[in-house]
Amino acid sequence: MSDGDPVADARQVRYDQARYVDDGQYEPLLSEKDRTRVEIGDESPLPDDLTRDELELPALSEPELARHYTRLSQMIYGIDSGPYPLGSCTMKYNPKFTEDVAALPGASVHPDRSAASVQGTLELLSRLQDYLGRIGGMDAVTLQPPAGAAGEFVGIRVAAAYHEHNGEDHRDEVIVPESAHGTNFASAALGGYDVVSLPSDDEGRVDLEALDAALSEHTAALMLTNPNTLGLFERDIEEIADMVHDVGGLLYYDGANLNALLGRARPGDMGFDVMHYNVHKTFATPHGGGGPGAGPVGVVDELAPFLPAPRVRAAEDGTRAEDRNSDGDSDSAGAGEQRYELFDPEHTIGKVHGFQGNWLVLVKAFAYIARLGDEGLADASAKAVLNANYLASQIEFGVPYGPFHHEFVASAGERDAADVAKRMLDYGVHPPTTKWPEIVPEALMTEPTEVESKDTLDRLAAAFNAVAREDDETLADAPERTTARRIDQTSAARSPRLSWHELDD
């Protein structure tokens, strides 16, 4: 890096990211490169309207195919390409050893095998439940939900079942801070609740007076992220928990920002009753993109009977249920070895996903936690907090609030945050999340995670600062160097072209 010259620094960022192609270069589809027509016989069992007369397949050599896919890989930006500071989304680097673990032959388990034949699998799941419970301060954990949003919905359904069991069907409201993730509002509504939006105070945290006004006998739960989406810790969390519990409500923890607390604080100790874990945000599994993912849910003892079925547990007498004879005694085959079994909680809400969730994703999360251990997890959260605060101190955009935990929200001010983000692409780095939370005007929500070095953070800051010094016309015309430039996102969402044939229209 140069000695304080932001233009030179930003230019270096460009040069170091030797990924971009000359403007206007296009990588054709395989179908455009070569075609061969394969005749389909007349004996197809399909109806005529579902049978094609010709099947167009590309006939290409191996080098042509290899170069095509290599070219496509160079046009894509991912966590293996460089920093990916999407605030709130938490794009953690996925260590390759977890992929190796998930690829072991012993991890290839069919979900319909009997419990007796997959004892190693059940042991791993049981240990992962224990790990997550201890990390979150929860008494019981289910691994079934296949994503964070699904975990939210399961948590809300567990809360609803708990209130219904207690004869409190009148609790029909869930309170959600205005800065919460959109899935919080959606999960509460999907769970059948009316959503009460809660404003923030001048410091970006929960407004206690507004919370007091919102709480009532109708309150089923308050959904809260701590640290919140501004990267700020809710300092009044114990008082908030008392206020919610005093009216008979439950406190729900959105685990999106747990990466900031690992080894240092636990939601259960703060007074939370139910939470979901985003394993991609906290334990370095792949970030779904539609799946597969995992969103385990943890609860306190009172809510454990309502968790999805089945759950995994160690057999109390050290044997499997199927090893016990008709008199209830243990057969010798089960003696001297801990066995694991599946069971249904007493008031379960039922099954929410096949088997115990997305097994290989859970294997990766288990491997990550086991490899780091207590000390490693605490070190990860410390570096995540350090990196966020360092980067926030280096950029020239306005940064309200602070100090922060794992992420911060800067403001583009009079600029359009989307234009800023598009221009950052020209400097070879992925931009932050934009336009949210709405508490900060033209928000640039940034989370570097714990993996980035100081050198990488300096280069990321150089890109921020180079864009901050450019004129509006340059920003409005960005990006200039990417394969795809200004995309009509509205039209793409409303009228997607699902076939390449439509490109000729």
Backbone hydrogen bonds, N-H to C=O, Kabsch-Sander energy under -0.5 kcal/mol:
donor,donor_aa,acceptor,acceptor_aa,energy
4,G,2,S,-1.8
9,D,5,D,-2.5
10,A,6,P,-2.4
11,R,7,V,-2.3
12,Q,8,A,-2.1
13,V,9,D,-1.8
14,R,10,A,-1.8
15,Y,11,R,-2.3
16,D,12,Q,-2.8
17,Q,13,V,-1.3
18,A,16,D,-1.1
19,R,17,Q,-2.8
20,Y,17,Q,-0.8
25,Q,22,D,-2.1
32,E,29,L,-0.9
33,K,29,L,-1.3
34,D,30,L,-1.7
36,T,57,L,-1.7
38,V,36,T,-0.6
38,V,55,L,-2.1
39,E,37,R,-0.6
40,I,53,D,-1.3
44,S,41,G,-0.6
50,L,47,P,-1.7
51,T,48,D,-1.4
55,L,38,V,-1.7
56,E,54,E,-0.5
57,L,36,T,-2.0
57,L,55,L,-0.7
60,L,58,P,-0.7
65,L,61,S,-2.2
66,A,62,E,-3.0
67,R,63,P,-2.6
68,H,64,E,-1.9
69,Y,65,L,-2.3
70,T,66,A,-2.2
71,R,67,R,-2.4
72,L,68,H,-2.2
73,S,69,Y,-2.1
74,Q,70,T,-1.6
75,M,71,R,-0.8
75,M,72,L,-0.8
76,I,73,S,-0.8
78,G,76,I,-0.5
81,S,78,G,-2.0
82,G,78,G,-1.2
86,L,84,Y,-1.4
87,G,85,P,-0.7
87,G,445,M,-2.2
89,C,87,G,-1.3
90,T,86,L,-1.4
91,M,84,Y,-0.5
92,K,90,T,-1.7
92,K,280,H,-0.5
98,T,95,P,-1.0
99,E,95,P,-0.6
100,D,96,K,-1.8
101,V,97,F,-2.2
102,A,98,T,-2.3
103,A,99,E,-1.3
104,L,101,V,-1.4
107,A,104,L,-2.0
108,S,105,P,-1.7
109,V,107,A,-1.5
113,R,110,H,-1.7
117,S,114,S,-0.9
118,V,114,S,-0.5
118,V,115,A,-1.0
122,L,118,V,-2.4
123,E,119,Q,-2.2
124,L,120,G,-2.1
125,L,121,T,-2.3
126,S,122,L,-2.6
127,R,123,E,-2.6
128,L,124,L,-2.5
129,Q,125,L,-2.5
130,D,126,S,-1.9
131,Y,127,R,-2.7
132,L,128,L,-2.9
133,G,129,Q,-2.4
134,R,130,D,-2.5
135,I,131,Y,-2.5
136,G,132,L,-2.5
137,G,133,G,-1.3
138,M,133,G,-2.1
139,D,299,V,-1.6
140,A,299,V,-2.0
142,T,297,V,-2.6
151,G,147,A,-2.3
152,E,148,G,-2.3
153,F,149,A,-2.1
154,V,150,A,-2.3
155,G,151,G,-2.8
156,I,152,E,-2.4
157,R,153,F,-2.4
158,V,154,V,-2.5
159,A,155,G,-2.1
160,A,156,I,-2.4
161,A,157,R,-2.4
162,Y,158,V,-2.2
163,H,159,A,-2.3
164,E,160,A,-2.5
165,H,161,A,-2.5
166,N,162,Y,-1.4
167,G,164,E,-1.7
168,E,163,H,-2.9
171,R,168,E,-1.5
172,D,170,H,-1.3
173,E,218,H,-2.2
174,V,194,D,-2.5
175,I,221,A,-2.6
176,V,196,V,-2.8
178,E,198,L,-3.0
180,A,177,P,-1.9
184,N,181,H,-1.6
185,F,181,H,-0.9
186,A,182,G,-2.1
187,S,183,T,-3.2
188,A,184,N,-2.2
189,A,185,F,-2.2
190,L,186,A,-3.0
191,G,187,S,-1.8
192,G,189,A,-1.8
193,Y,188,A,-2.3
194,D,172,D,-2.8
196,V,174,V,-2.5
196,V,194,D,-0.5
197,S,195,V,-0.6
198,L,176,V,-2.1
201,D,205,R,-3.0
204,G,201,D,-1.9
207,D,199,P,-1.3
208,L,206,V,-0.8
211,L,207,D,-2.4
212,D,208,L,-2.5
213,A,209,E,-1.9
214,A,210,A,-1.6
215,L,211,L,-2.0
219,T,216,S,-1.7
220,A,173,E,-3.4
221,A,173,E,-1.0
222,L,250,L,-2.1
223,M,175,I,-2.6
224,L,222,L,-0.5
224,L,252,Y,-2.7
228,N,232,L,-3.0
231,G,228,N,-2.2
235,R,233,F,-1.3
237,I,234,E,-1.5
240,I,236,D,-2.7
241,A,237,I,-2.6
242,D,238,E,-2.1
243,M,239,E,-2.4
244,V,240,I,-2.2
245,H,241,A,-2.6
246,D,242,D,-2.3
247,V,243,M,-0.8
247,V,244,V,-0.7
248,G,245,H,-1.5
249,G,244,V,-2.2
250,L,220,A,-1.8
252,Y,222,L,-3.0
252,Y,250,L,-0.6
253,Y,274,V,-3.0
254,D,224,L,-2.6
254,D,252,Y,-0.6
255,G,253,Y,-0.7
255,G,276,H,-0.7
257,N,254,D,-0.7
258,L,255,G,-1.6
260,A,257,N,-1.6
261,L,258,L,-2.1
262,L,258,L,-1.0
264,R,261,L,-3.0
265,A,261,L,-2.0
268,G,136,G,-2.7
269,D,266,R,-0.8
270,M,266,R,-0.9
270,M,267,P,-0.9
271,G,267,P,-0.7
271,G,268,G,-0.8
272,F,267,P,-2.0
273,D,251,L,-2.7
274,V,251,L,-1.5
275,M,298,G,-2.5
276,H,253,Y,-1.6
277,Y,296,P,-2.7
278,N,255,G,-0.5
279,V,277,Y,-1.0
279,V,294,A,-1.1
281,K,278,N,-0.6
282,T,278,N,-1.9
283,F,279,V,-1.8
285,T,279,V,-1.2
288,G,286,P,-1.7
293,G,146,P,-0.9
295,G,145,P,-2.5
297,V,142,T,-2.1
298,G,275,M,-2.5
299,V,140,A,-2.6
300,V,273,D,-1.8
303,L,300,V,-1.6
304,A,300,V,-1.0
304,A,301,D,-0.8
306,F,303,L,-2.0
307,L,304,A,-1.6
309,A,350,G,-0.5
311,R,343,F,-2.9
313,R,341,E,-2.3
315,A,339,R,-2.8
318,G,315,A,-1.9
323,D,320,R,-1.2
324,R,321,A,-1.3
325,N,329,D,-2.6
328,G,325,N,-2.3
331,D,323,D,-1.7
334,G,331,D,-1.5
335,A,332,S,-1.2
337,E,334,G,-1.0
341,E,313,R,-3.0
343,F,311,R,-2.1
347,H,305,P,-2.0
348,T,345,P,-1.4
349,I,306,F,-1.2
357,G,354,G,-2.0
359,W,357,G,-1.3
361,V,358,N,-0.6
362,L,358,N,-1.9
363,V,359,W,-2.1
364,K,360,L,-1.8
365,A,361,V,-2.0
366,F,362,L,-2.5
367,A,363,V,-2.6
368,Y,364,K,-2.3
369,I,365,A,-2.3
370,A,366,F,-2.8
371,R,367,A,-2.4
372,L,368,Y,-2.1
373,G,369,I,-2.8
376,G,372,L,-1.7
377,L,373,G,-2.4
378,A,374,D,-2.0
379,D,375,E,-2.0
380,A,376,G,-2.1
381,S,377,L,-2.0
382,A,378,A,-1.9
383,K,379,D,-2.3
384,A,380,A,-2.1
385,V,381,S,-2.1
386,L,382,A,-2.4
387,N,383,K,-2.8
388,A,384,A,-1.8
389,N,385,V,-2.2
390,Y,386,L,-2.5
391,L,387,N,-2.5
392,A,388,A,-2.2
393,S,389,N,-1.4
394,Q,390,Y,-0.7
394,Q,391,L,-1.2
395,I,391,L,-0.9
398,G,411,S,-0.8
405,H,231,G,-1.7
405,H,407,E,-0.6
408,F,446,T,-2.2
410,A,408,F,-0.5
410,A,444,L,-2.4
411,S,398,G,-2.9
412,A,442,E,-2.5
413,G,441,P,-0.6
415,R,412,A,-2.0
417,A,415,R,-0.6
419,D,416,D,-0.6
420,V,416,D,-2.0
421,A,417,A,-2.3
422,K,418,A,-2.3
423,R,419,D,-2.2
424,M,420,V,-1.9
425,L,421,A,-1.0
426,D,422,K,-0.5
426,D,423,R,-1.3
427,Y,424,M,-1.3
428,G,425,L,-1.6
429,V,424,M,-1.3
430,H,83,P,-1.1
433,T,445,M,-2.2
435,K,443,A,-1.9
440,V,437,P,-1.5
443,A,440,V,-0.8
444,L,410,A,-2.6
445,M,433,T,-2.8
446,T,408,F,-3.0
446,T,444,L,-0.6
447,E,85,P,-1.2
449,T,406,H,-0.5
457,L,453,S,-2.3
458,D,454,K,-2.4
459,R,455,D,-1.9
460,L,456,T,-2.3
461,A,457,L,-2.6
462,A,458,D,-2.1
463,A,459,R,-1.7
464,F,460,L,-2.1
465,N,461,A,-2.8
466,A,462,A,-2.3
467,V,463,A,-2.0
468,A,464,F,-2.1
469,R,465,N,-1.1
470,E,467,V,-1.4
475,L,471,D,-1.8
476,A,472,D,-2.6
477,D,473,E,-1.0
478,A,475,L,-1.2
487,I,485,R,-0.7
489,Q,487,I,-1.8
492,A,488,D,-2.3
493,A,489,Q,-2.0
494,R,490,T,-2.3
495,S,491,S,-3.2
498,L,496,P,-0.9
502,E,499,S,-1.5
503,L,500,W,-1.4
504,D,501,H,-1.4
505,D,502,E,-1.6
